[in-house]
Amino acid sequence: MSVLAILIIAALLALSFAAFNFFSVKKLEEGSPRMQQIAAAIRVGAGAFISYEYKVLAVVILIVAVVLSVLLSWNAGVALLIGAVMSASAGFVGMKIATYANVRVSNEANNTRDIGKTLKVAFKGGSVMGLCVGGFALLGLFLVYIIFGIGMKQLGNMESVTNWLGVSFLPFANTLSGYALGCSIVAMFNRIGCWLF
């Protein structure tokens, strides 16, 4: 089996298991009407926060992608956008599951008074974000590999390229760096976004 096949299978398995855990947690009871009311308010607040954060982030990402395209190569700029979309998708799903899982973990703890059963719900909810980070990262890497590595034949090109500024780089390594930068910028915003806003 080729590395490419392993890559896409791993990505799809991770995202499928994340979806399974997401809906498994969402099916659990939220608890009393008061718990449901508080959870709904938290969901509204979290949704408003991530919506605003991603609007600001979209502007930053577009500016960085344009600058990278002009100063380095357009391939790196496009790969940065792919990485940003993948990382933002993981962050969005992570925020959603957190707002669904928290109240269900509290309800499980209240109903069962069993740390083992409560931990299972918490672990299942938390696993969604972890699986999405890995799954979306691999899916984006697969797209970069297909589009640039195979489609644009960058994998076979081991000759250094020099851009108009005199910067030399290997094409596929440069493209992968752009992808990684896109993932990292969004991850950084997701981590420190609550401090900025």
C-alpha positions in Angstrom: 0.0 0.0 0.0 1.4 3.4 -1.0 2.1 6.2 1.5 -0.6 8.3 -0.2 -3.2 5.6 0.4 -2.2 5.3 4.1 -2.4 9.1 4.5 -5.9 9.4 3.2 -7.2 6.3 5.0 -5.7 7.6 8.3 -7.3 11.0 7.8 -10.7 9.6 7.0 -10.6 7.1 9.9 -9.7 9.9 12.3 -12.4 12.2 11.1 -15.0 9.3 11.0 -14.2 8.4 14.6 -14.4 12.0 15.6 -17.8 12.3 14.0 -19.0 9.1 15.8 -17.8 10.4 19.1 -19.3 13.8 18.5 -22.8 12.4 17.8 -22.5 9.8 20.6 -21.8 12.6 23.1 -24.6 14.8 21.7 -27.1 12.1 22.2 -26.6 12.0 25.9 -28.9 13.9 28.3 -28.1 17.5 29.1 -29.7 17.4 32.6 -32.2 19.6 34.3 -34.0 22.5 32.5 -31.6 25.0 34.4 -28.6 23.1 33.1 -29.9 23.1 29.6 -30.6 26.8 29.8 -27.1 27.6 31.0 -25.6 25.3 28.3 -27.6 27.0 25.6 -26.4 30.4 26.7 -22.8 29.2 26.7 -23.2 27.8 23.2 -24.6 31.2 22.0 -21.6 33.0 23.6 -19.0 30.5 22.2 -20.6 30.7 18.7 -20.5 34.5 18.8 -16.9 34.5 19.9 -15.6 32.0 17.3 -17.5 33.8 14.6 -15.9 37.1 15.4 -12.5 35.5 15.9 -12.6 33.8 12.5 -13.7 37.0 10.8 -10.6 38.8 12.1 -8.5 35.7 11.4 -9.7 35.5 7.8 -8.3 39.0 7.2 -5.0 38.2 8.8 -4.7 34.9 6.8 -5.5 36.6 3.5 -2.9 39.3 4.1 -0.2 36.8 5.1 -1.1 34.6 2.0 -0.8 37.6 -0.3 2.6 38.7 1.2 3.9 35.1 1.1 2.8 34.8 -2.6 4.5 38.0 -3.6 7.7 37.6 -1.6 8.2 33.9 -1.9 5.9 31.9 -4.2 2.2 31.6 -5.0 2.4 27.9 -4.2 3.3 28.7 -0.6 0.4 31.2 -0.4 -2.2 28.8 -1.7 -0.8 26.0 0.6 -1.1 28.5 3.5 -4.8 28.9 2.8 -5.3 25.1 2.7 -3.5 24.8 6.1 -5.6 27.6 7.5 -8.9 26.1 6.4 -7.9 22.7 7.9 -6.8 24.1 11.2 -9.9 26.4 11.4 -12.1 23.4 10.8 -10.6 21.5 13.7 -10.9 24.6 16.0 -14.6 25.1 15.0 -15.5 21.4 15.7 -13.5 21.5 18.9 -15.5 24.6 20.1 -18.8 22.9 19.2 -18.1 19.7 21.0 -16.8 21.5 24.1 -20.1 23.3 24.5 -22.0 20.1 24.0 -19.8 17.9 26.2 -19.4 20.1 29.3 -23.0 20.0 30.4 -23.3 16.3 29.6 -20.2 15.5 31.7 -21.7 17.5 34.6 -25.0 15.6 34.2 -23.3 12.2 34.1 -21.3 13.1 37.3 -24.5 14.3 39.0 -26.6 11.3 38.1 -24.1 8.5 38.5 -21.6 9.8 41.1 -19.2 7.5 39.4 -15.9 9.0 38.3 -15.2 6.2 35.8 -18.5 6.7 33.9 -18.0 10.5 34.0 -14.5 10.3 32.8 -15.6 8.2 29.8 -18.0 10.9 28.7 -15.3 13.6 29.2 -12.7 11.5 27.3 -15.1 10.9 24.4 -15.9 14.6 24.1 -12.2 15.6 24.4 -11.2 13.0 21.8 -13.2 14.8 19.1 -10.9 17.7 19.0 -7.7 15.6 19.1 -8.9 13.4 16.3 -10.0 16.4 14.2 -6.6 18.1 14.6 -4.9 14.9 13.3 -7.5 14.1 10.7 -7.8 17.6 9.2 -4.0 18.0 9.2 -3.5 14.7 7.3 -6.4 15.6 4.9 -4.7 19.0 4.2 -1.3 17.3 3.7 -3.0 14.8 1.3 -4.4 17.7 -0.7 -1.0 19.5 -0.8 0.6 16.3 -1.9 -1.9 15.7 -4.7 -2.2 19.3 -6.0 1.5 20.4 -5.7 3.5 17.2 -5.3 1.9 15.1 -8.0 -0.2 17.6 -10.0 2.5 20.2 -10.4 5.3 17.6 -10.3 7.1 19.3 -7.4 8.0 16.0 -5.8 10.3 15.0 -8.6 11.9 18.5 -8.8 14.9 18.5 -6.5 16.5 21.6 -8.1 16.6 24.8 -6.1 14.4 27.6 -7.5 15.3 31.3 -7.1 12.5 33.8 -6.9 12.6 37.5 -8.0 14.0 38.5 -4.6 16.9 36.1 -5.0 15.6 33.7 -2.4 16.4 30.1 -3.2 14.2 27.1 -2.1 13.2 23.6 -3.0 9.6 23.9 -4.5 7.9 21.2 -2.5 9.6 22.0 0.8 8.6 25.6 0.3 4.9 24.6 -0.4 4.9 22.3 2.7 6.3 25.2 4.8 3.4 27.4 3.6 0.9 24.7 4.6 2.4 24.4 8.0 2.4 28.1 8.5 -1.3 28.3 7.7 -2.0 25.6 10.3 0.2 27.3 12.9 -1.3 30.8 12.5 -4.9 29.5 13.1 -3.8 27.3 16.0 -2.0 30.3 17.6 -5.2 32.5 17.2 -7.3 29.7 18.7 -5.0 29.4 21.7 -4.7 33.1 22.5 -7.9 34.4 20.9 -9.7 34.8 24.2 -6.9 37.1 25.4 -7.1 39.3 22.3 -10.9 39.6 22.3 
